[in-house]
Amino acid sequence: MKEIQDISLEKVFENYELKFKALADKKRLQIINILTQKGSMCVCDLAPIVDMAQSKLSYHLKILLEANIITKETKGTWSYYELNQKELNHLLSHELCCLFKTND
């Protein structure tokens, strides 16, 4: 039973590692901040604000998407990105703290 619990806990750690690696970049934090302020945005509108080529911006957006920190909706030929507020709330939640808190 302990091995199953260790495997399960390992998956939880891998999941958080992916998310925190996505957050551990100044440009990605800037993107998150802009999306917080402006809501859903097209890459074409986001690129000039972050002063980045669309190809480089797409790389950062892909990392945030894989970590489920943002969502993407395609409308015609354009992709619109938006914060996954539920996921961000979860990352900043009491649940994460409980992984590292003793039972004192």
Secondary structure, 3 states (H helix, E strand, C coil): CHHHHHHHHHHHHHHHHHHHHHHCCHHHHHHHHHHHHHCCEEHHHHHHHHCCCHHHHHHHHHHHHHCCCEEEEEECCEEEEEECHHHHHHHCCHHHHHHCCCCC
